[in-house]
Amino acid sequence: MSCLFGFDVGTKIVGVAVGNRLTGTARALAAIPVRDGQPDWQALDALRSDWLPAELVVGLPLDNDGKEQPMTRTARRFAQRLTERYKLPVVFADERMSSQEAARRFAAGRAAGTRKRSDAKSIDAEAAAVILESYLVQE
């Protein structure tokens, strides 16, 4: 029961990260395309089959005051679909500042020579890792 998935839900891409409760760490896993409001469920099914997560953590987009915004509903709908599809526990984690932290990590990786410009598409998966890490720290 130590493996978890984290999600950064967007209208074009859903970032996915995998984390481990024992180590308290997470890493970017995949950037899943969204078409017509639906993520590529086959790709998510394959990731779930490969990793067998015990819990799913969905980033909850809130404004700077901690209030819900239009994307909050999108994240809640996605979480509901995850619950129905996988029958696993789904929890929410505040995702404020996750995109900025993911961008900072990406820029640091570029400066260190460990990331290429073409890796930018995975920034959503990195944001999912930030979300999952913050959840694991608070647990």
C-alpha positions in Angstrom: 0.0 0.0 0.0 2.9 2.3 -0.4 2.4 3.3 -4.1 0.3 6.4 -4.9 -0.5 8.3 -8.0 -0.7 12.1 -8.1 -2.6 14.1 -10.8 -2.3 17.6 -12.1 -5.6 18.1 -14.0 -5.7 20.4 -17.0 -8.0 20.9 -19.9 -5.3 19.7 -22.4 -3.0 17.5 -20.4 -3.2 15.5 -17.1 0.1 15.2 -15.4 0.7 11.9 -13.6 3.3 11.2 -10.9 4.0 8.1 -8.9 5.0 8.3 -5.2 6.0 6.1 -2.4 4.7 6.4 1.1 7.7 4.7 2.7 10.2 7.1 1.2 7.9 10.1 1.0 9.1 10.8 -2.5 7.4 11.3 -5.9 8.5 11.5 -9.5 7.0 12.6 -12.7 5.6 9.7 -14.7 3.6 10.8 -17.7 1.7 13.7 -19.4 -1.6 12.3 -20.6 -3.5 14.1 -23.4 -7.1 15.3 -22.8 -9.4 15.3 -25.8 -13.0 16.5 -25.7 -12.8 16.8 -22.0 -11.7 13.2 -21.4 -8.2 12.0 -20.6 -6.7 9.2 -22.6 -8.2 6.5 -20.3 -6.3 3.7 -22.1 -3.0 5.3 -21.2 -4.2 5.8 -17.6 -5.4 2.2 -17.4 -2.0 1.0 -18.6 -0.2 3.1 -15.9 -2.5 1.8 -13.2 -1.9 -1.7 -14.4 1.9 -1.2 -14.3 2.1 0.5 -11.0 -1.0 -0.7 -9.0 -1.4 2.4 -6.9 -3.3 2.0 -3.6 -4.5 5.7 -3.5 -5.0 8.5 -5.9 -4.2 12.2 -5.1 -5.8 14.9 -7.3 -4.5 18.4 -7.2 -7.3 20.8 -6.2 -6.9 24.2 -7.9 -7.8 27.0 -5.5 -7.3 30.7 -5.9 -4.8 32.6 -3.7 -7.4 33.0 -1.0 -8.1 29.3 -0.9 -11.4 29.6 -2.6 -12.7 27.4 -5.4 -12.4 28.5 -9.0 -13.7 27.2 -12.4 -10.9 24.6 -12.7 -11.8 23.3 -9.3 -14.9 21.8 -10.8 -12.9 20.1 -13.5 -10.6 18.5 -10.9 -13.5 17.3 -8.9 -15.2 15.8 -12.0 -11.9 14.0 -12.8 -11.6 12.7 -9.3 -15.2 11.4 -9.5 -14.4 9.6 -12.7 -11.3 8.1 -11.1 -13.3 6.8 -8.2 -15.9 5.2 -10.5 -13.4 3.7 -12.8 -10.8 2.4 -10.4 -12.6 1.9 -7.1 -9.6 3.3 -5.2 -9.5 6.0 -2.5 -9.2 9.4 -4.1 -8.1 12.4 -2.0 -7.5 16.1 -2.9 -4.3 18.1 -2.2 -4.0 21.9 -2.5 -2.1 22.5 -5.7 -1.4 26.2 -5.3 2.0 27.0 -6.5 2.7 23.5 -7.9 3.0 24.8 -11.5 5.4 27.5 -10.4 7.5 25.0 -8.5 7.5 22.5 -11.4 8.6 25.4 -13.8 11.4 26.3 -11.3 12.6 22.6 -11.2 12.5 22.4 -15.0 14.5 25.7 -15.3 17.0 24.4 -12.7 17.3 21.1 -14.7 17.9 23.1 -17.9 20.6 25.2 -16.2 22.3 22.0 -14.9 22.1 20.4 -18.3 19.8 17.5 -17.1 16.7 18.7 -19.0 16.2 19.6 -22.7 13.8 22.1 -24.1 11.9 19.1 -25.6 11.2 17.9 -22.1 8.9 20.9 -21.4 5.9 18.8 -22.3 6.5 16.8 -19.1 6.2 19.9 -16.9 2.6 18.8 -16.1 3.9 15.5 -14.8 6.4 17.4 -12.7 3.6 19.5 -11.3 1.8 16.2 -10.3 5.0 15.2 -8.5 5.0 18.5 -6.6 1.4 17.9 -5.6 2.0 14.4 -4.5 5.1 15.4 -2.5 3.2 18.1 -0.7 0.5 15.5 0.1 3.1 13.0 1.4 4.7 15.6 3.6 1.4 16.5 5.2 0.3 12.9 5.8 
